[in-house]
Amino acid sequence: MVAEQGLAVELEWGPAGAAALADRASYAVVVDVLSFSTTVSVALDEGIEVHPYRWGDDRAARYAGEHRAALAVGRHQARRTGRVGAVTLSPVSVRAARGLERLVLPSPNGSAICFALAEAGTPVLTACLRNRSAVVAWLVSRLVAPGPEERRGHVAVVAAGEHRTDGSLRPAVEDLLGAGAVLAGLRDGGCGVLSPEAEAAAAAYDAMADRLPEVLHGCASGRELAGAGFGGDVDVAAELDSSASVPLLTDGRFRDAGPRSAAAGPAPG
């Protein structure tokens, strides 16, 4: 079995998959390319701390107030209410923001999964195509010990997926590729044994890595965003390896644990 061969690296989907792996994960890496994970990477690039929060929770405004943070609103809500320049789940809106230090960022997929994993006590990172190499390097440096032996542990890469109107999970190709990008990096970094599901996701990324903008714009989520006037968010999501941020959830907020930050703690035993 994978778990008996040192460091195990697995892929799961959505909230239920995250919950199934939470109790044995040394780290969980949540991937929601369109757009939570991408937006977090952009925020950290701009020096903004991000507090994930459950989508649709009417206590979000109070939570933001308690943390002296701005509250991101839904893209369509901002448009309906005429809030030009409002910060939303859109990475373009976060990149354009000025004077922002802390942001509460609800989302129905990635943010909710991160919030639930943190409540379960699992160390959580979030990754996307923009920062996949930075996140991989951070994990490899902590999980692959000097010398021939690997640290025993477990990395769970969780592809967020989307929700259908009936509430069921829709596997999303953008999250398959984002998770696959992380998994391919862990594989190439000697970071354990990939499960068959993880191996398949890494192979999917390998097969499409040279045409990511085309694939992201052509997939169902990309077409939906572009059709609603948010094609710029898809462009940002396709910026492969453009960010050095390593978003680590600490004390309820994502901070940059990358080399430029002193926030990186020791690897779990």
N, C-alpha and C positions, 0 to 999 in steps of 0.2 A: 504494500500500500504506500501511497505518497507520503503519508505522515510518518512512516517508519524509516524514511531515507534522508533524515536530516530536516532541512528547511522545506516546508511544503508551501506551494504557491497555487492558489485556487481562484477560480472565477465564479461569481454568483451574480444574480440579477435581482434588482429591486429590493423593496423593504423586507420581504419574506426571506430572500436569499441572504441579506445582510444579517438578519436576526439568527439565521441558522448557523452562521459562521462566527458570530460575535464572541461566543464564550471561549473560543480557542485561537483567536487571532492575536498575534503579537502586534500587528498593525493592520488596519483596514484602510484601503485606498478607494475612495468613492469617486466615480467618474460620471459626470453629467455634462457632456460637451456643449449641448445647446439648451441651457446656457450657464447653469449654476457654477460648475467648476471653472469654466472660462472666465466668468465674471469675477470669481474670487481671485484668480491669477492676475487679472487686470487691476483689481483693487490693491492687492499687495504690491504690485509694481509701482503703484502710486502712493504707497505708504499708508494705506487705509486698512485698519483692522476690520474683520468681518465676523459678525455674530450670526450663525445660521439659526433659522427658526422655522417652526412648522407652518406650512401654508394654510391660510384660512382661519388661523387662530385669532380671535378678536382681541386677545391680550397683547398682540404684537406691538401696538403703539405704546402701551404702558411699559413693555419690556424695553423698547428703544429709549424711552424717557429715563428709565432706571439706569441705563448704561450710557446716558448722554450721547446717544447715537442717532443718526438719521435713519429713517425707516424707508426702505425701498418699496415701491408700489408696483403693481402689475403693469406691464407695458400697455395693455389695452385700457386699463383703468386710467392711467395717466393721459392717454389720448382722449378718452371719453370726457374726462373732467377738464380738459384743456390745460393741463399742467405742463406747459412747455418747459423743457429743461429739467424736469423731475428726474431723480435717480430711480431707476427701475432694475429689474433683473437683466436688462440689456447691458452687455459689456461696453457698448458704445457710450451709453449714458454715464457709466462710471468713469470711463476714460475722460469724458468731457467735464466732469464735476470739479469744482474748485473749493478749497478750504474744508474738505471732508476728512475727518480723522477716524471716525467709527461708523460702521454701517450695519444695521440689522437687515439681513437678506433672506426673506422667506422664499421658498420654492416648493412646488408640490412633489418634487422628486429628490434631487441631490441634497437639498438643505434638510428636508425631513429625515432622510436616511442618516445623514451626519449627526443630526440632533439625537436620534434614537440610539445610534451606536455609542455616542458619548455618554448618554444616560446609562447605558449598559456597562460602562467602564472600559470600553475598547479604545486604544489610541487610534486617532483618526487623522488621515491626510486626505486631501482632495487633489485630483490630477486631471489634466486635460491634454490636448495636443500641444498647447503652447508651452507647458512646463514639464512635459513627461520626462525629459532627460534629467532635469534638475531633481525631480522626485525620485527617479530611479537611482541616481548617484547617491542621494541621501540614504536611501534604504540599503543599497549595497554596502555603503561604508559602515553601516551599523549591524548588518545581518550576516556579512561574510567576514569571518574572523581572519586575521593574518595567518598565513600558512594554509595547509591543505584542508583543514577541517572547517566546516560551516557551523555557524551557530544553529542550534535547534530552535525552531519556532515555526510560525505560520503567518503568511501574508495572504490576506483576503482582498482581492480586487473586485469591487462591486460596481457593475455597470447599472446605472440608475434606470434606464429605460423610460418609457412614457406610459401614461394612463389612458386607456380607452374610455369612452363615455360611460361604459358600464362598470368602470373601476378596475378592470382587469389590466394586467401588465402587457404593454406592447414592446417587445424587444426593439431597440432602436439601433440602426446601423452606425450612427455617429458615436454611440457609446460602446458598441462592439469594437470599433476602430480605436477609440481613445483608450479603452481597457487593453486592447491588443497591443497598442504602442507601449504602454507601461509593462505589460507582460513580456513583450519581445526584448525590452531593455533589461528586465530582470533575468531573463534567460541568457542573454548575451553577457551579462555581468556575473554569471556563475552563481546566481542567487537562488539556489535550490532546484527542486524538481517540480515542473509544471504539471498540473492535472491535465487530463485529456481536453477538458473544456478550455482551460487556459491556453493550452498549446494550439487549439483551433483558433482562438481569438488572435493569438500572436501571428499565426499564419495568414489570417485575414488581413491584418495590418500590413504584413510583409507584401502581400499581393497588391495592395491599393495605396501604399505609402507615396508613390510618385504622382498620384493624382487626387490628393486629398481635397483641394478646393472644389474640383468637379464633383466628387462624390458627396461632399457635404451640401453643396447647393442642389444636387439632384435627389437627395434622400427626402423622405416624407417630411421630416421635421424642418429641413432646410427650405423646402418648397413652401411650407406653411409660413415660416418666418418671412421669407422674401415676398410672398404674396400679401402679407400684412404690412409690408413696408419696412421690414427689419432685416433686409439682406446684409446690411453692414455688420450685424452680429455674427452672421455666418462667416463673413470675411475674417473677422477677428478670431473666431474659433479655429480657422484653418492656418493660423500663424505658427506653424510647427517649430518647436524649440526656440521660440522668441523670448521666453520668460525664464528667469533664473529663480523664481519664487518657489518655495517649498511650503505650502500651506499646512501647518500642523495645528490641530484644534487643541487649545490649551485654555483652561478656565473659561470655557464657553465661547471662545473666539478664535478665529484663524489668525495666526501670526506667521510671519516668514521665518522658518527655521533653517533657511539656507546658509551658505558660507558667510554671507555678509551680515548675518544676524547672530547674536549670542544666545538665541532662544532655544537652540537645539539641546535637548537633554540626552542622558544616556539611553542606550537601547534597553528594552525590557529584558529581564532575565528569563 
